[in-house]
Amino acid sequence: MRPARRILGLPVDAALIIAGVFVVLALFAGVVIPGARRRDRARDGGTYSGDRRRG
């Protein structure tokens, strides 16, 4: 009987699941973070005047 294959010391199935979770989190962050920055800019009228933020 052959030993089970391992990636970074983990069984292949576990390594694939963990890699999939990282990919999903990266995609989620790529969608959420730019959306938050757009809302922040729109709240200031779309300008970078800085008068409101110095307060």
mmCIF file as Biopython writes it, N, C-alpha, C and O atoms, coordinates in Angstrom:
data_model
#
loop_
_atom_site.group_PDB
_atom_site.id
_atom_site.type_symbol
_atom_site.label_atom_id
_atom_site.label_alt_id
_atom_site.label_comp_id
_atom_site.label_asym_id
_atom_site.label_entity_id
_atom_site.label_seq_id
_atom_site.pdbx_PDB_ins_code
_atom_site.Cartn_x
_atom_site.Cartn_y
_atom_site.Cartn_z
_atom_site.occupancy
_atom_site.B_iso_or_equiv
_atom_site.auth_seq_id
_atom_site.auth_asym_id
_atom_site.pdbx_PDB_model_num
ATOM 1   N N  . MET A ? 1  ? 0.843   -1.184 0.000  1.0 0.0 1  A 1 
ATOM 2   C CA . MET A ? 1  ? 0.000   0.000  0.000  1.0 0.0 1  A 1 
ATOM 3   C C  . MET A ? 1  ? 0.893   1.255  0.000  1.0 0.0 1  A 1 
ATOM 4   O O  . MET A ? 1  ? 1.869   1.334  0.747  1.0 0.0 1  A 1 
ATOM 5   N N  . ARG A ? 2  ? 0.548   2.208  -0.832 1.0 0.0 2  A 1 
ATOM 6   C CA . ARG A ? 2  ? 1.333   3.439  -0.935 1.0 0.0 2  A 1 
ATOM 7   C C  . ARG A ? 2  ? 0.892   4.450  0.107  1.0 0.0 2  A 1 
ATOM 8   O O  . ARG A ? 2  ? -0.291  4.509  0.442  1.0 0.0 2  A 1 
ATOM 9   N N  . PRO A ? 3  ? 1.819   5.249  0.630  1.0 0.0 3  A 1 
ATOM 10  C CA . PRO A ? 3  ? 1.419   6.307  1.571  1.0 0.0 3  A 1 
ATOM 11  C C  . PRO A ? 3  ? 0.635   7.408  0.847  1.0 0.0 3  A 1 
ATOM 12  O O  . PRO A ? 3  ? 0.837   7.657  -0.341 1.0 0.0 3  A 1 
ATOM 13  N N  . ALA A ? 4  ? -0.243  8.045  1.576  1.0 0.0 4  A 1 
ATOM 14  C CA . ALA A ? 4  ? -1.067  9.109  0.982  1.0 0.0 4  A 1 
ATOM 15  C C  . ALA A ? 4  ? -0.188  10.290 0.593  1.0 0.0 4  A 1 
ATOM 16  O O  . ALA A ? 4  ? 0.792   10.594 1.273  1.0 0.0 4  A 1 
ATOM 17  N N  . ARG A ? 5  ? -0.539  10.944 -0.490 1.0 0.0 5  A 1 
ATOM 18  C CA . ARG A ? 5  ? 0.217   12.109 -0.937 1.0 0.0 5  A 1 
ATOM 19  C C  . ARG A ? 5  ? -0.047  13.281 0.003  1.0 0.0 5  A 1 
ATOM 20  O O  . ARG A ? 5  ? -1.132  13.420 0.568  1.0 0.0 5  A 1 
ATOM 21  N N  . ARG A ? 6  ? 0.963   14.109 0.150  1.0 0.0 6  A 1 
ATOM 22  C CA . ARG A ? 6  ? 0.843   15.252 1.054  1.0 0.0 6  A 1 
ATOM 23  C C  . ARG A ? 6  ? 1.378   16.503 0.389  1.0 0.0 6  A 1 
ATOM 24  O O  . ARG A ? 6  ? 2.310   16.452 -0.414 1.0 0.0 6  A 1 
ATOM 25  N N  . ILE A ? 7  ? 0.767   17.637 0.739  1.0 0.0 7  A 1 
ATOM 26  C CA . ILE A ? 7  ? 1.215   18.961 0.296  1.0 0.0 7  A 1 
ATOM 27  C C  . ILE A ? 7  ? 1.425   19.782 1.557  1.0 0.0 7  A 1 
ATOM 28  O O  . ILE A ? 7  ? 0.488   19.997 2.326  1.0 0.0 7  A 1 
ATOM 29  N N  . LEU A ? 8  ? 2.644   20.239 1.767  1.0 0.0 8  A 1 
ATOM 30  C CA . LEU A ? 8  ? 2.997   20.998 2.971  1.0 0.0 8  A 1 
ATOM 31  C C  . LEU A ? 8  ? 2.614   20.241 4.249  1.0 0.0 8  A 1 
ATOM 32  O O  . LEU A ? 8  ? 2.216   20.846 5.245  1.0 0.0 8  A 1 
ATOM 33  N N  . GLY A ? 9  ? 2.739   18.930 4.205  1.0 0.0 9  A 1 
ATOM 34  C CA . GLY A ? 9  ? 2.451   18.117 5.373  1.0 0.0 9  A 1 
ATOM 35  C C  . GLY A ? 9  ? 0.981   17.786 5.577  1.0 0.0 9  A 1 
ATOM 36  O O  . GLY A ? 9  ? 0.632   17.066 6.513  1.0 0.0 9  A 1 
ATOM 37  N N  . LEU A ? 10 ? 0.119   18.302 4.713  1.0 0.0 10 A 1 
ATOM 38  C CA . LEU A ? 10 ? -1.323  18.032 4.829  1.0 0.0 10 A 1 
ATOM 39  C C  . LEU A ? 10 ? -1.752  17.046 3.758  1.0 0.0 10 A 1 
ATOM 40  O O  . LEU A ? 10 ? -1.151  16.999 2.684  1.0 0.0 10 A 1 
ATOM 41  N N  . PRO A ? 11 ? -2.780  16.260 4.034  1.0 0.0 11 A 1 
ATOM 42  C CA . PRO A ? 11 ? -3.339  15.420 2.968  1.0 0.0 11 A 1 
ATOM 43  C C  . PRO A ? 11 ? -3.811  16.296 1.802  1.0 0.0 11 A 1 
ATOM 44  O O  . PRO A ? 11 ? -4.210  17.444 2.002  1.0 0.0 11 A 1 
ATOM 45  N N  . VAL A ? 12 ? -3.761  15.753 0.603  1.0 0.0 12 A 1 
ATOM 46  C CA . VAL A ? 12 ? -4.097  16.525 -0.595 1.0 0.0 12 A 1 
ATOM 47  C C  . VAL A ? 12 ? -5.501  17.117 -0.495 1.0 0.0 12 A 1 
ATOM 48  O O  . VAL A ? 12 ? -5.702  18.273 -0.868 1.0 0.0 12 A 1 
ATOM 49  N N  . ASP A ? 13 ? -6.466  16.362 -0.007 1.0 0.0 13 A 1 
ATOM 50  C CA . ASP A ? 13 ? -7.841  16.870 0.101  1.0 0.0 13 A 1 
ATOM 51  C C  . ASP A ? 13 ? -7.912  18.103 0.999  1.0 0.0 13 A 1 
ATOM 52  O O  . ASP A ? 13 ? -8.561  19.090 0.649  1.0 0.0 13 A 1 
ATOM 53  N N  . ALA A ? 14 ? -7.257  18.052 2.136  1.0 0.0 14 A 1 
ATOM 54  C CA . ALA A ? 14 ? -7.281  19.187 3.061  1.0 0.0 14 A 1 
ATOM 55  C C  . ALA A ? 14 ? -6.578  20.396 2.449  1.0 0.0 14 A 1 
ATOM 56  O O  . ALA A ? 14 ? -7.044  21.525 2.608  1.0 0.0 14 A 1 
ATOM 57  N N  . ALA A ? 15 ? -5.462  20.173 1.753  1.0 0.0 15 A 1 
ATOM 58  C CA . ALA A ? 15 ? -4.738  21.278 1.125  1.0 0.0 15 A 1 
ATOM 59  C C  . ALA A ? 15 ? -5.590  21.947 0.043  1.0 0.0 15 A 1 
ATOM 60  O O  . ALA A ? 15 ? -5.580  23.171 -0.087 1.0 0.0 15 A 1 
ATOM 61  N N  . LEU A ? 16 ? -6.316  21.154 -0.722 1.0 0.0 16 A 1 
ATOM 62  C CA . LEU A ? 16 ? -7.182  21.724 -1.771 1.0 0.0 16 A 1 
ATOM 63  C C  . LEU A ? 16 ? -8.333  22.526 -1.162 1.0 0.0 16 A 1 
ATOM 64  O O  . LEU A ? 16 ? -8.692  23.582 -1.683 1.0 0.0 16 A 1 
ATOM 65  N N  . ILE A ? 17 ? -8.905  22.044 -0.085 1.0 0.0 17 A 1 
ATOM 66  C CA . ILE A ? 17 ? -9.999  22.765 0.568  1.0 0.0 17 A 1 
ATOM 67  C C  . ILE A ? 17 ? -9.494  24.090 1.124  1.0 0.0 17 A 1 
ATOM 68  O O  . ILE A ? 17 ? -10.151 25.119 0.960  1.0 0.0 17 A 1 
ATOM 69  N N  . ILE A ? 18 ? -8.343  24.080 1.775  1.0 0.0 18 A 1 
ATOM 70  C CA . ILE A ? 18 ? -7.784  25.311 2.340  1.0 0.0 18 A 1 
ATOM 71  C C  . ILE A ? 18 ? -7.448  26.304 1.227  1.0 0.0 18 A 1 
ATOM 72  O O  . ILE A ? 18 ? -7.709  27.499 1.367  1.0 0.0 18 A 1 
ATOM 73  N N  . ALA A ? 19 ? -6.874  25.822 0.125  1.0 0.0 19 A 1 
ATOM 74  C CA . ALA A ? 19 ? -6.564  26.697 -1.006 1.0 0.0 19 A 1 
ATOM 75  C C  . ALA A ? 19 ? -7.841  27.301 -1.591 1.0 0.0 19 A 1 
ATOM 76  O O  . ALA A ? 19 ? -7.858  28.475 -1.960 1.0 0.0 19 A 1 
ATOM 77  N N  . GLY A ? 20 ? -8.900  26.513 -1.676 1.0 0.0 20 A 1 
ATOM 78  C CA . GLY A ? 20 ? -10.178 27.021 -2.181 1.0 0.0 20 A 1 
ATOM 79  C C  . GLY A ? 20 ? -10.748 28.105 -1.290 1.0 0.0 20 A 1 
ATOM 80  O O  . GLY A ? 20 ? -11.301 29.088 -1.783 1.0 0.0 20 A 1 
ATOM 81  N N  . VAL A ? 21 ? -10.620 27.936 0.025  1.0 0.0 21 A 1 
ATOM 82  C CA . VAL A ? 21 ? -11.104 28.951 0.962  1.0 0.0 21 A 1 
ATOM 83  C C  . VAL A ? 21 ? -10.330 30.255 0.768  1.0 0.0 21 A 1 
ATOM 84  O O  . VAL A ? 21 ? -10.923 31.333 0.787  1.0 0.0 21 A 1 
ATOM 85  N N  . PHE A ? 22 ? -9.010  30.164 0.582  1.0 0.0 22 A 1 
ATOM 86  C CA . PHE A ? 22 ? -8.207  31.365 0.343  1.0 0.0 22 A 1 
ATOM 87  C C  . PHE A ? 22 ? -8.617  32.070 -0.946 1.0 0.0 22 A 1 
ATOM 88  O O  . PHE A ? 22 ? -8.671  33.299 -0.987 1.0 0.0 22 A 1 
ATOM 89  N N  . VAL A ? 23 ? -8.902  31.313 -1.986 1.0 0.0 23 A 1 
ATOM 90  C CA . VAL A ? 23 ? -9.322  31.912 -3.254 1.0 0.0 23 A 1 
ATOM 91  C C  . VAL A ? 23 ? -10.651 32.637 -3.087 1.0 0.0 23 A 1 
ATOM 92  O O  . VAL A ? 23 ? -10.811 33.756 -3.575 1.0 0.0 23 A 1 
ATOM 93  N N  . VAL A ? 24 ? -11.597 32.016 -2.406 1.0 0.0 24 A 1 
ATOM 94  C CA . VAL A ? 24 ? -12.902 32.647 -2.184 1.0 0.0 24 A 1 
ATOM 95  C C  . VAL A ? 24 ? -12.758 33.920 -1.358 1.0 0.0 24 A 1 
ATOM 96  O O  . VAL A ? 24 ? -13.392 34.929 -1.668 1.0 0.0 24 A 1 
ATOM 97  N N  . LEU A ? 25 ? -11.935 33.889 -0.313 1.0 0.0 25 A 1 
ATOM 98  C CA . LEU A ? 25 ? -11.715 35.083 0.509  1.0 0.0 25 A 1 
ATOM 99  C C  . LEU A ? 25 ? -11.064 36.200 -0.299 1.0 0.0 25 A 1 
ATOM 100 O O  . LEU A ? 25 ? -11.423 37.366 -0.134 1.0 0.0 25 A 1 
ATOM 101 N N  . ALA A ? 26 ? -10.120 35.867 -1.163 1.0 0.0 26 A 1 
ATOM 102 C CA . ALA A ? 26 ? -9.474  36.883 -1.998 1.0 0.0 26 A 1 
ATOM 103 C C  . ALA A ? 26 ? -10.467 37.503 -2.969 1.0 0.0 26 A 1 
ATOM 104 O O  . ALA A ? 26 ? -10.451 38.717 -3.173 1.0 0.0 26 A 1 
ATOM 105 N N  . LEU A ? 27 ? -11.323 36.699 -3.566 1.0 0.0 27 A 1 
ATOM 106 C CA . LEU A ? 27 ? -12.342 37.235 -4.471 1.0 0.0 27 A 1 
ATOM 107 C C  . LEU A ? 27 ? -13.331 38.121 -3.721 1.0 0.0 27 A 1 
ATOM 108 O O  . LEU A ? 27 ? -13.713 39.185 -4.209 1.0 0.0 27 A 1 
ATOM 109 N N  . PHE A ? 28 ? -13.740 37.686 -2.548 1.0 0.0 28 A 1 
ATOM 110 C CA . PHE A ? 28 ? -14.671 38.464 -1.732 1.0 0.0 28 A 1 
ATOM 111 C C  . PHE A ? 28 ? -14.054 39.814 -1.363 1.0 0.0 28 A 1 
ATOM 112 O O  . PHE A ? 28 ? -14.717 40.847 -1.457 1.0 0.0 28 A 1 
ATOM 113 N N  . ALA A ? 29 ? -12.787 39.808 -0.945 1.0 0.0 29 A 1 
ATOM 114 C CA . ALA A ? 29 ? -12.107 41.060 -0.584 1.0 0.0 29 A 1 
ATOM 115 C C  . ALA A ? 29 ? -11.961 41.955 -1.802 1.0 0.0 29 A 1 
ATOM 116 O O  . ALA A ? 29 ? -12.077 43.175 -1.681 1.0 0.0 29 A 1 
ATOM 117 N N  . GLY A ? 30 ? -11.713 41.388 -2.962 1.0 0.0 30 A 1 
ATOM 118 C CA . GLY A ? 30 ? -11.587 42.178 -4.183 1.0 0.0 30 A 1 
ATOM 119 C C  . GLY A ? 30 ? -12.877 42.861 -4.577 1.0 0.0 30 A 1 
ATOM 120 O O  . GLY A ? 30 ? -12.849 43.895 -5.244 1.0 0.0 30 A 1 
ATOM 121 N N  . VAL A ? 31 ? -14.000 42.308 -4.180 1.0 0.0 31 A 1 
ATOM 122 C CA . VAL A ? 31 ? -15.295 42.920 -4.487 1.0 0.0 31 A 1 
ATOM 123 C C  . VAL A ? 31 ? -15.681 43.927 -3.406 1.0 0.0 31 A 1 
ATOM 124 O O  . VAL A ? 31 ? -16.172 45.009 -3.727 1.0 0.0 31 A 1 
ATOM 125 N N  . VAL A ? 32 ? -15.474 43.600 -2.150 1.0 0.0 32 A 1 
ATOM 126 C CA . VAL A ? 32 ? -15.946 44.423 -1.040 1.0 0.0 32 A 1 
ATOM 127 C C  . VAL A ? 32 ? -15.086 45.670 -0.839 1.0 0.0 32 A 1 
ATOM 128 O O  . VAL A ? 32 ? -15.629 46.760 -0.656 1.0 0.0 32 A 1 
ATOM 129 N N  . ILE A ? 33 ? -13.777 45.538 -0.869 1.0 0.0 33 A 1 
ATOM 130 C CA . ILE A ? 33 ? -12.902 46.673 -0.547 1.0 0.0 33 A 1 
ATOM 131 C C  . ILE A ? 33 ? -13.022 47.799 -1.570 1.0 0.0 33 A 1 
ATOM 132 O O  . ILE A ? 33 ? -13.160 48.948 -1.152 1.0 0.0 33 A 1 
ATOM 133 N N  . PRO A ? 34 ? -12.979 47.553 -2.879 1.0 0.0 34 A 1 
ATOM 134 C CA . PRO A ? 34 ? -13.157 48.672 -3.815 1.0 0.0 34 A 1 
ATOM 135 C C  . PRO A ? 34 ? -14.531 49.316 -3.707 1.0 0.0 34 A 1 
ATOM 136 O O  . PRO A ? 34 ? -14.657 50.524 -3.906 1.0 0.0 34 A 1 
ATOM 137 N N  . GLY A ? 35 ? -15.555 48.544 -3.398 1.0 0.0 35 A 1 
ATOM 138 C CA . GLY A ? 35 ? -16.893 49.108 -3.225 1.0 0.0 35 A 1 
ATOM 139 C C  . GLY A ? 35 ? -16.951 50.063 -2.048 1.0 0.0 35 A 1 
ATOM 140 O O  . GLY A ? 35 ? -17.617 51.096 -2.123 1.0 0.0 35 A 1 
ATOM 141 N N  . ALA A ? 36 ? -16.267 49.738 -0.965 1.0 0.0 36 A 1 
ATOM 142 C CA . ALA A ? 36 ? -16.241 50.613 0.207  1.0 0.0 36 A 1 
ATOM 143 C C  . ALA A ? 36 ? -15.502 51.907 -0.114 1.0 0.0 36 A 1 
ATOM 144 O O  . ALA A ? 36 ? -15.903 52.972 0.356  1.0 0.0 36 A 1 
ATOM 145 N N  . ARG A ? 37 ? -14.444 51.838 -0.894 1.0 0.0 37 A 1 
ATOM 146 C CA . ARG A ? 37 ? -13.695 53.042 -1.246 1.0 0.0 37 A 1 
ATOM 147 C C  . ARG A ? 37 ? -14.529 53.950 -2.139 1.0 0.0 37 A 1 
ATOM 148 O O  . ARG A ? 37 ? -14.448 55.172 -2.022 1.0 0.0 37 A 1 
ATOM 149 N N  . ARG A ? 38 ? -15.335 53.366 -3.036 1.0 0.0 38 A 1 
ATOM 150 C CA . ARG A ? 38 ? -16.196 54.191 -3.892 1.0 0.0 38 A 1 
ATOM 151 C C  . ARG A ? 38 ? -17.235 54.923 -3.055 1.0 0.0 38 A 1 
ATOM 152 O O  . ARG A ? 38 ? -17.506 56.100 -3.297 1.0 0.0 38 A 1 
ATOM 153 N N  . ARG A ? 39 ? -17.823 54.237 -2.067 1.0 0.0 39 A 1 
ATOM 154 C CA . ARG A ? 39 ? -18.820 54.887 -1.221 1.0 0.0 39 A 1 
ATOM 155 C C  . ARG A ? 39 ? -18.194 56.021 -0.425 1.0 0.0 39 A 1 
ATOM 156 O O  . ARG A ? 39 ? -18.808 57.073 -0.250 1.0 0.0 39 A 1 
ATOM 157 N N  . ASP A ? 40 ? -16.981 55.812 0.055  1.0 0.0 40 A 1 
ATOM 158 C CA . ASP A ? 40 ? -16.297 56.836 0.838  1.0 0.0 40 A 1 
ATOM 159 C C  . ASP A ? 40 ? -16.044 58.070 -0.014 1.0 0.0 40 A 1 
ATOM 160 O O  . ASP A ? 40 ? -16.236 59.190 0.459  1.0 0.0 40 A 1 
ATOM 161 N N  . ARG A ? 41 ? -15.623 57.892 -1.246 1.0 0.0 41 A 1 
ATOM 162 C CA . ARG A ? 41 ? -15.381 59.020 -2.136 1.0 0.0 41 A 1 
ATOM 163 C C  . ARG A ? 41 ? -16.684 59.739 -2.472 1.0 0.0 41 A 1 
ATOM 164 O O  . ARG A ? 41 ? -16.721 60.969 -2.512 1.0 0.0 41 A 1 
ATOM 165 N N  . ALA A ? 42 ? -17.752 58.982 -2.713 1.0 0.0 42 A 1 
ATOM 166 C CA . ALA A ? 42 ? -19.023 59.590 -3.082 1.0 0.0 42 A 1 
ATOM 167 C C  . ALA A ? 42 ? -19.593 60.405 -1.930 1.0 0.0 42 A 1 
ATOM 168 O O  . ALA A ? 42 ? -20.262 61.413 -2.160 1.0 0.0 42 A 1 
ATOM 169 N N  . ARG A ? 43 ? -19.342 59.989 -0.711 1.0 0.0 43 A 1 
ATOM 170 C CA . ARG A ? 43 ? -19.847 60.697 0.456  1.0 0.0 43 A 1 
ATOM 171 C C  . ARG A ? 43 ? -19.247 62.101 0.551  1.0 0.0 43 A 1 
ATOM 172 O O  . ARG A ? 43 ? -19.873 63.007 1.099  1.0 0.0 43 A 1 
ATOM 173 N N  . ASP A ? 44 ? -18.046 62.280 0.023  1.0 0.0 44 A 1 
ATOM 174 C CA . ASP A ? 44 ? -17.376 63.573 0.082  1.0 0.0 44 A 1 
ATOM 175 C C  . ASP A ? 44 ? -17.668 64.400 -1.164 1.0 0.0 44 A 1 
ATOM 176 O O  . ASP A ? 44 ? -16.982 65.391 -1.414 1.0 0.0 44 A 1 
ATOM 177 N N  . GLY A ? 45 ? -18.647 64.025 -1.932 1.0 0.0 45 A 1 
ATOM 178 C CA . GLY A ? 45 ? -19.003 64.785 -3.117 1.0 0.0 45 A 1 
ATOM 179 C C  . GLY A ? 45 ? -18.125 64.461 -4.314 1.0 0.0 45 A 1 
ATOM 180 O O  . GLY A ? 45 ? -18.233 65.124 -5.346 1.0 0.0 45 A 1 
ATOM 181 N N  . GLY A ? 46 ? -17.273 63.476 -4.207 1.0 0.0 46 A 1 
ATOM 182 C CA . GLY A ? 46 ? -16.438 63.081 -5.325 1.0 0.0 46 A 1 
ATOM 183 C C  . GLY A ? 46 ? -15.223 63.968 -5.522 1.0 0.0 46 A 1 
ATOM 184 O O  . GLY A ? 46 ? -14.523 63.836 -6.526 1.0 0.0 46 A 1 
ATOM 185 N N  . THR A ? 47 ? -14.956 64.870 -4.586 1.0 0.0 47 A 1 
ATOM 186 C CA . THR A ? 47 ? -13.790 65.734 -4.726 1.0 0.0 47 A 1 
ATOM 187 C C  . THR A ? 47 ? -12.769 65.397 -3.652 1.0 0.0 47 A 1 
ATOM 188 O O  . THR A ? 47 ? -13.077 64.721 -2.671 1.0 0.0 47 A 1 
ATOM 189 N N  . TYR A ? 48 ? -11.585 65.865 -3.848 1.0 0.0 48 A 1 
ATOM 190 C CA . TYR A ? 48 ? -10.520 65.657 -2.884 1.0 0.0 48 A 1 
ATOM 191 C C  . TYR A ? 48 ? -10.128 66.979 -2.250 1.0 0.0 48 A 1 
ATOM 192 O O  . TYR A ? 48 ? -8.947  67.230 -2.012 1.0 0.0 48 A 1 
ATOM 193 N N  . SER A ? 49 ? -11.108 67.820 -1.978 1.0 0.0 49 A 1 
ATOM 194 C CA . SER A ? 49 ? -10.824 69.171 -1.460 1.0 0.0 49 A 1 
ATOM 195 C C  . SER A ? 49 ? -10.156 69.147 -0.100 1.0 0.0 49 A 1 
ATOM 196 O O  . SER A ? 49 ? -9.302  69.987 0.182  1.0 0.0 49 A 1 
ATOM 197 N N  . GLY A ? 50 ? -10.529 68.202 0.747  1.0 0.0 50 A 1 
ATOM 198 C CA . GLY A ? 50 ? -9.892  68.062 2.041  1.0 0.0 50 A 1 
ATOM 199 C C  . GLY A ? 50 ? -10.435 68.992 3.116  1.0 0.0 50 A 1 
ATOM 200 O O  . GLY A ? 50 ? -10.077 68.823 4.282  1.0 0.0 50 A 1 
ATOM 201 N N  . ASP A ? 51 ? -11.273 69.958 2.789  1.0 0.0 51 A 1 
ATOM 202 C CA . ASP A ? 51 ? -11.792 70.906 3.772  1.0 0.0 51 A 1 
ATOM 203 C C  . ASP A ? 51 ? -12.613 70.206 4.856  1.0 0.0 51 A 1 
ATOM 204 O O  . ASP A ? 51 ? -12.519 70.560 6.031  1.0 0.0 51 A 1 
ATOM 205 N N  . ARG A ? 52 ? -13.402 69.234 4.473  1.0 0.0 52 A 1 
ATOM 206 C CA . ARG A ? 52 ? -14.261 68.548 5.445  1.0 0.0 52 A 1 
ATOM 207 C C  . ARG A ? 52 ? -13.454 67.622 6.350  1.0 0.0 52 A 1 
ATOM 208 O O  . ARG A ? 52 ? -13.839 67.405 7.499  1.0 0.0 52 A 1 
ATOM 209 N N  . ARG A ? 53 ? -12.357 67.077 5.865  1.0 0.0 53 A 1 
ATOM 210 C CA . ARG A ? 53 ? -11.615 66.078 6.616  1.0 0.0 53 A 1 
ATOM 211 C C  . ARG A ? 53 ? -10.631 66.699 7.600  1.0 0.0 53 A 1 
ATOM 212 O O  . ARG A ? 53 ? -10.197 66.015 8.527  1.0 0.0 53 A 1 
ATOM 213 N N  . ARG A ? 54 ? -10.269 67.940 7.440  1.0 0.0 54 A 1 
ATOM 214 C CA . ARG A ? 54 ? -9.282  68.541 8.340  1.0 0.0 54 A 1 
ATOM 215 C C  . ARG A ? 54 ? -9.841  68.794 9.719  1.0 0.0 54 A 1 
ATOM 216 O O  . ARG A ? 54 ? -9.129  68.670 10.715 1.0 0.0 54 A 1 
ATOM 217 N N  . GLY A ? 55 ? -11.109 69.148 9.785  1.0 0.0 55 A 1 
ATOM 218 C CA . GLY A ? 55 ? -11.852 69.470 10.964 1.0 0.0 55 A 1 
ATOM 219 C C  . GLY A ? 55 ? -11.301 69.223 12.251 1.0 0.0 55 A 1 
ATOM 220 O O  . GLY A ? 55 ? -11.944 69.502 13.262 1.0 0.0 55 A 1 
#
